[in-house]
């Protein structure tokens, strides 16, 4: 009961659950291992995360984890709306530094799958936003990293300027600085 469609960025998928509504409200299946595997997404999720952002214009990202703790994720918004971004940061990939942006909201119920080797971030388009996501690897502070949200080599077209950023995100390296420090994923076909 999921419509799964690959985006223009190979390996990144939009997921649209089928919503069944009646006088009581609605029901949807938000995740189906069988349907994801049928679409080529073969990830074993081990951790669920939930974030809350109080203010419109809060930017989180662009984040990733290095191998061996890299993570694939499926995200959805259960309150409010975000502009969600995935960036291919695998050295040698034909889509290196390319990005995709998708509006996810509690209203549209869309989800996004982001494979390992991609940086991820979002900006809140409303107040009081809750984002929930599954990860196929555990969080590891030692492997945590980021790419600057406004790196001109990527050129993400954010729908608004951020009002709130963490110091970590403000001071994240550019792709060039990251590569010079040897913080590269080696290109291989994106693994779920």
Secondary structure, 3 states (H helix, E strand, C coil): CEEEEECCCCCCEEEEECEEEECCEEEECCCCHHHHHHCCCCCCCCEEEEEEECCCCEEEEEEEECCCCCCCEEEEEEECEEEEEEEECEECCCCCCCEEEEEEECCCCEEEEECCCEEEEEEECCCCEEEEEEECCCCCHHHEEECCCCCCCCCCCCCCCCCECCHHHHCCCCHHHHHHCCCCEECCCCCC
